[in-house]
Amino acid sequence: MPTPRDLLNAAKAEITEIDPHDVAARLDHFTLLDVREPEEYEQGAVPGAVHLARGNLEFSVEGRLPDKNAPIAVYCAGGVRSAFATKTLQDLGYTDVVSVIGGFNKWKDDGLTWTTPRVLSAEQRVRYQRHLLLPEVGEKGQQRLLDSKVLLLGAGGLGSPAAMYLAAAGVGTIGIIDMDVVDTSNLQRQILHNVERVGMRKVDSAKMTLTAMNPDVNVLTYDTRLGADNVLDIIDGYDVIVDGTDNFPTRYLVNDAALIKNIPVVHGSIFRFEGQVTVFNPYVGPCYRCMIPEPPPPELAPSCAEAGVLGVLPGIVGSIQAVETIKLLLELGDPLVGRLLTYDSMDESFRTFKVRRDPSCPACGDDAGPIVIAEYDDLCMPHPVKV
């Protein structure tokens, strides 16, 4: 029977080993793969290394390192596990893999650069376990979510599901602007609130719900009217804006401010049994003014309070907004930039329409002048706007 030493020697006979200094001199060439256990990795690692414990290698590596022709340098603590891991990668079809001689111990002893990596806590690993299993998210993606800042315009029908799923996903900072109070008529669709909070400020009710759901989330509240005098200050520093407003003046105001601050807006709207979602990514795709240059007259644009809305509809549309937000934060997939997704609950149909940038758009067009932030209450609503 072969001994462990025999197996190691057999593996080393079929792989290529490399000195740590040769790897350090070509860090832009190699993808480094750290196959140590999590507790080892947490004590120190080579900057930029992909961490994948040896025990999970066979079933997880293709999701983490999909390019089987990319140069990979594998290291462990002393060079033993990396040798076996390198042989395994070769067996899996990876064509350019080497094992680092002496592993991380030699790397550190030789004075090469290393850092103590930022890692999730044990509690966070449990909470976000399903995210960590996704190669497209993983620990780095989850940390990115925890570092992200999302502003929700409104704590109502659309803001409720969007806020709850973003908080559950671990978006670290969620801002909510709303100047209204919880009313009994809200409870048919605004799931952030409950009967006991009728009469409470919506932003306070929303904060109670979100912080109870996930203590990782810092909820910032803005119990104020969004206007030309404060919109630039409020949205400043956020990574994404989730627009759950229900009137044209505020949408134009937010559109112009987001263009100035270069912040993507995930737009959603609902009416009776129908909803729609799109993403306005400044100067990448169309803006709101490209899609709707002028608002319709008031009689053609009734609010939900006037026309009604199916209670579950904002849950669907707001959840799609949350998906699009996470895609933007993690740079995943193909966000709805330049596309308008519509949903009809009566026949359960989704349709997607192309929306193109307007070269003559007064806000983002080729010859557009400086954007002036102004109030637009006179466009289609005679009363003050609130979100």
Buried (B, 14 or more C-beta within 10 A) or exposed (E): EEEEEEEBEEBBEEBEBBEBBEBBEEBEEBBBBBBBBEEBBBEBBBEEBBBBBBEEBEEBBBEBBEEBEBBBBBBBBBBBBBBBBBBBBBEBEBEBBBBBBBBBBBBBEEEBEBEEBEBBEEEBBEBBEEBBEBBEBBBEBBBBBBBBBBBBBBBBBBBBBBBBBBBBBBBBBBBBBBBBBBEEEBBBBBBBBBEEBBEBBBBBBBBBBBBEBBEBBBBBBBBBBBBBEBBBEBBEEBBBBBBBBBBBBBBBBBBBBBBBBEBBBBBBBBBBBBBBBBBBBBEBBBBBBBBBEEBEEBEEBEEBEEEEBBEEBBBBBBBBBBBBBBBBBBEBEEBBBBBBBBBBBEEEEEEEEEBEBBEEBBBBBEEBEEBEBEBBBEBBBEEEBBB
